[in-house]
């Protein structure tokens, strides 16, 4: 059935997901703060800053008013940066007059609290203003979804009926959705893979080859899994789409802003120079700090995350950080204790 869906966040991923929904026959509104961007979406049906080659379906309505965007919506999709989730959720709660399904497609951990995005949404949006919370995550780049490249991702919710609703909402011949009830695992894999992508980019920037790239992805997955299990995740989730799948695409693609940022770090640029050069939020930078602090709190060994934290926040030399990882005491590969 045709659904009314509000997309909060007109960045590259929000725009690409809005396109999928519109092409599936749903009524789609997309909300943002930037008047010039919203006017461009409504008048020219483009979003040049984020997806310059995309012609946006004319049925998608850009909105400056959050209240207008979410009015009578069957589902509300949050696709804003992690640091903005709580503020936007508070504004949503103040203006919501019905009970839509809440979906998010953002990836990260909140600074300070270390909370996952679904936890923030459930804290800020009371039960009477949501009929469930679901997560949409997996190996996907907006640039490829926008041109109908084949993509498969996961819809996760503790309520499988909600996950199935999201599956039906988005699925078509180029965008396939699987369901999962492990929200902790899906969100943890989604957030932490950005940290490992920074490291994979740095490895490339330092001039190391494929062996090193395979090593950082494989051992990165090991420490993501350790932290996820310590938080209550199903370990099998990390060999699925939102685990190893998302890790592979983020650590190997030129579309990955986290990989590109790491590559610049490896080439000797400072963090300030890297962030200025990117021009967009690099979620892995803030997630590294949150994950490092969380690993200390839960007593989980995360040497790659620690090394990247030291490079980003303690000004350690990238090459020295890589050397120190290699010179640690010997370990057993299948060690999975926390």
C-alpha positions in Angstrom: 0.0 0.0 0.0 1.1 3.6 -0.6 2.6 5.0 2.5 3.4 8.6 3.6 7.1 8.7 4.6 9.0 11.7 6.1 12.7 11.7 5.5 14.6 13.9 8.0 18.0 14.8 6.5 18.6 15.8 2.8 22.2 14.6 2.6 23.4 12.0 0.1 22.0 9.0 2.0 18.7 10.6 2.9 18.2 11.7 -0.7 19.0 8.3 -2.1 16.6 6.6 0.3 13.9 9.1 -0.5 14.4 8.2 -4.2 14.0 4.5 -3.4 10.8 5.2 -1.5 9.4 7.5 -4.3 10.2 5.0 -7.0 8.3 2.4 -4.9 5.2 4.5 -5.2 5.2 6.1 -1.7 4.4 9.7 -0.9 7.8 11.2 0.2 8.6 14.4 1.9 12.2 15.4 2.8 13.1 17.9 5.5 16.2 20.1 5.9 17.3 23.4 7.4 19.0 24.8 4.2 16.4 26.9 2.3 18.5 27.0 -0.9 18.8 23.2 -0.8 15.1 22.6 -0.2 14.3 25.1 -3.0 16.6 23.3 -5.3 14.9 19.9 -4.6 11.5 21.4 -5.2 12.3 23.6 -8.3 15.1 21.8 -10.1 14.7 18.3 -8.6 18.4 18.0 -7.9 20.7 18.0 -4.9 24.0 19.1 -6.5 26.1 19.3 -3.3 25.5 15.7 -2.3 24.5 13.8 -5.5 25.3 16.0 -8.5 24.3 13.5 -11.1 20.9 12.5 -9.7 17.6 13.8 -11.0 15.3 13.5 -8.0 11.7 12.2 -8.6 9.4 15.2 -9.0 7.0 13.6 -6.5 9.4 14.2 -3.6 8.5 17.3 -1.7 11.2 19.3 0.1 10.1 20.9 3.4 11.6 23.5 5.7 8.9 22.9 8.3 9.4 19.8 10.3 5.8 19.9 11.4 4.6 19.9 7.7 7.0 17.1 6.8 5.9 14.7 9.5 2.2 15.5 9.4 0.1 12.2 9.1 3.3 10.3 8.2 3.1 6.5 8.4 6.9 6.3 8.9 9.6 8.8 9.8 13.1 8.1 8.6 15.9 9.8 10.5 19.1 10.3 8.3 20.8 13.1 10.2 24.3 13.0 11.7 24.6 11.2 15.0 25.4 14.4 16.9 22.0 15.9 15.7 19.8 12.8 16.5 18.8 13.8 20.0 18.0 17.4 19.1 15.9 16.4 16.0 14.1 13.7 18.0 13.2 16.3 20.6 11.8 18.6 17.9 10.0 15.7 16.3 8.3 14.8 19.7 7.2 18.4 20.2 5.5 18.5 16.8 4.3 15.0 16.2 0.5 14.5 16.3 0.2 10.8 15.4 2.1 7.6 15.9 4.4 6.7 13.0 7.0 4.0 12.8 10.4 5.5 13.6 13.3 4.3 11.3 16.9 5.5 11.3 19.6 5.0 8.8 22.4 6.9 10.7 25.6 5.3 12.0 27.4 6.2 15.1 27.5 6.4 18.9 26.6 9.5 20.9 29.5 11.3 22.5 29.6 11.2 26.3 26.7 8.7 26.8 28.1 6.2 24.2 24.5 5.3 23.4 23.3 3.8 20.2 20.9 5.8 18.0 17.9 3.7 18.7 18.4 4.2 22.4 18.5 7.9 21.9 15.3 7.8 19.8 13.4 5.7 22.4 14.6 8.1 25.2 13.4 11.2 23.4 10.3 10.0 21.6 7.6 8.7 24.0 5.8 5.4 23.2 2.5 7.2 22.3 4.3 9.0 19.5 5.9 5.9 17.9 4.7 2.5 16.9 8.1 1.0 17.0 11.8 1.7 16.2 13.7 0.1 13.3 17.2 0.4 12.0 18.2 0.4 8.3 21.8 -0.5 7.8 24.3 -2.4 5.7 26.8 -2.2 2.8 25.6 0.8 0.8 26.8 4.0 -0.8 24.3 6.6 -1.8 26.1 7.2 -5.0 25.5 3.6 -6.1 21.9 3.3 -4.8 21.1 6.5 -6.7 22.0 4.8 -10.0 20.3 1.6 -9.2 23.3 -0.5 -8.5 22.3 -3.8 -6.7 22.4 -3.2 -3.0 21.4 -5.5 -0.1 21.0 -4.2 3.5 19.3 -5.1 6.8 16.2 -3.8 8.6 16.5 -4.5 12.3 14.0 -4.2 15.0 13.2 -6.0 18.3 9.7 -6.2 16.7 10.0 -8.3 13.6 6.7 -7.0 12.3 8.2 -3.5 12.2 11.3 -4.9 10.5 9.1 -6.6 7.9 7.2 -3.4 7.3 10.5 -1.6 6.6 11.5 -4.5 4.3 8.3 -4.1 2.3 8.6 -0.3 2.3 12.0 -0.2 0.6 12.5 -3.5 -1.3 12.6 -3.5 -5.1 14.6 -5.0 -8.0 17.8 -3.2 -7.1 17.4 -2.6 -3.3 16.9 -5.8 -1.3 16.2 -5.8 2.4 16.7 -8.6 4.9 15.2 -8.6 8.4 17.0 -9.0 11.8 16.0 -8.7 15.4 19.5 -8.0 16.7 19.4 -4.2 16.9 22.4 -4.0 19.2 24.6 -6.0 16.7 23.4 -4.1 13.6 23.9 -0.7 15.2 27.3 -1.6 16.7 28.6 -3.0 13.4 27.3 0.1 11.5 29.0 2.5 13.9 32.4 0.8 14.5 33.1 -0.1 10.8 33.8 3.6 10.3 36.7 3.4 12.7 38.3 0.5 10.9 37.7 2.3 7.6 39.8 5.2 8.9 42.5 2.6 9.6 42.2 1.0 6.2 42.5 4.3 4.5 45.6 5.2 6.7 47.2 1.9 5.7 46.7 2.8 2.0 48.0 6.3 2.6 51.1 4.9 4.2 51.8 2.8 1.1 51.1 -0.7 2.5 49.6 -3.3 0.2 46.7 -5.8 0.1 48.1 -8.0 2.9 47.9 -5.1 5.4 44.4 -4.1 4.2 43.1 -7.7 4.7 44.7 -7.8 8.1 43.1 -4.6 9.4 39.7 -5.6 8.1 39.8 -9.1 9.6 41.2 -8.1 13.0 39.0 -5.0 12.9 36.0 -7.3 12.6 37.3 -9.3 15.6 37.3 -6.3 17.9 34.0 -5.0 16.6 32.5 -8.4 17.5 34.1 -8.4 20.9 32.7 -5.1 21.9 29.3 -5.9 20.3 29.0 -9.2 22.3 30.0 -7.3 25.5 27.1 -5.0 24.8 24.7 -7.9 24.3 24.8 -8.5 20.5 24.4 -11.8 18.7 27.9 -12.7 17.4 26.4 -14.1 14.1 25.2 -10.6 13.2 28.8 -9.6 12.6 29.3 -12.0 9.8 26.2 -10.6 8.1 25.4 -7.5 6.0 25.6 -5.0 8.8 28.9 -6.5 10.0 31.4 -7.9 7.6 29.4 -6.6 4.6 29.4 -3.0 5.7 33.0 -3.3 6.8 34.2 -4.5 3.4 32.4 -1.7 1.4 33.5 1.0 3.8 37.1 -0.1 3.9 37.6 -0.5 0.2 35.5 2.1 -1.6 36.5 5.5 -2.9 32.9 6.6 -2.0 33.7 6.0 1.7 34.5 9.4 3.4 36.0 7.5 6.4 38.4 5.7 4.1 39.3 8.9 2.3 39.9 10.7 5.6 42.1 7.9 6.8 44.0 7.9 3.5 44.8 11.6 4.0 45.9 10.9 7.5 48.2 8.2 6.2 49.7 10.7 3.7 50.7 13.0 6.6 47.8 15.5 6.8 46.7 16.7 10.2 43.2 15.9 11.4 42.1 19.5 11.0 43.3 19.5 7.4 41.5 16.3 6.7 38.2 17.5 8.1 38.5 20.8 6.2 39.3 18.9 3.0 36.3 16.5 3.4 33.7 19.2 3.7 31.2 16.6 5.2 30.9 14.9 8.6 33.3 12.0 9.0 31.4 9.9 11.6 34.4 7.6 12.3 36.3 10.4 14.0 33.8 11.0 16.8 32.8 7.3 16.9 36.5 6.4 17.6 36.4 8.4 20.8 33.1 7.0 22.0 34.1 3.4 21.2 37.5 3.8 22.8 35.9 5.1 26.0 33.3 2.3 25.9 36.0 -0.4 25.4 37.8 1.0 28.6 34.5 0.9 30.5 33.6 -2.7 29.4 37.3 -3.9 29.6 37.3 -5.0 26.0 40.6 -5.3 24.1 40.4 -3.1 20.9 44.0 -2.4 19.8 43.1 -1.0 16.3 40.5 1.4 17.8 43.0 2.4 20.5 45.7 3.0 17.9 43.4 5.2 15.8 42.2 7.0 18.9 45.9 7.8 19.7 46.4 9.2 16.2 43.3 11.3 16.3 43.3 12.5 19.8 46.8 12.1 21.1 48.6 13.3 18.0 50.6 10.0 17.6 52.4 9.4 14.4 50.4 7.1 12.1 53.3 5.0 11.1 54.4 4.6 14.7 50.9 3.5 15.7 50.9 0.8 13.0 54.3 -0.4 14.2 53.1 -0.7 17.8 50.1 -2.8 16.8 52.4 -5.2 15.1 54.8 -5.5 18.1 52.2 -6.3 20.7 52.4 -9.6 22.5 51.4 -12.7 20.5 47.7 -13.7 20.7 45.5 -16.7 19.9 43.4 -15.8 16.8 40.1 -17.3 17.9 40.3 -15.6 21.3 36.7 -14.2 21.8 36.8 -13.4 25.5 35.8 -9.9 26.6 
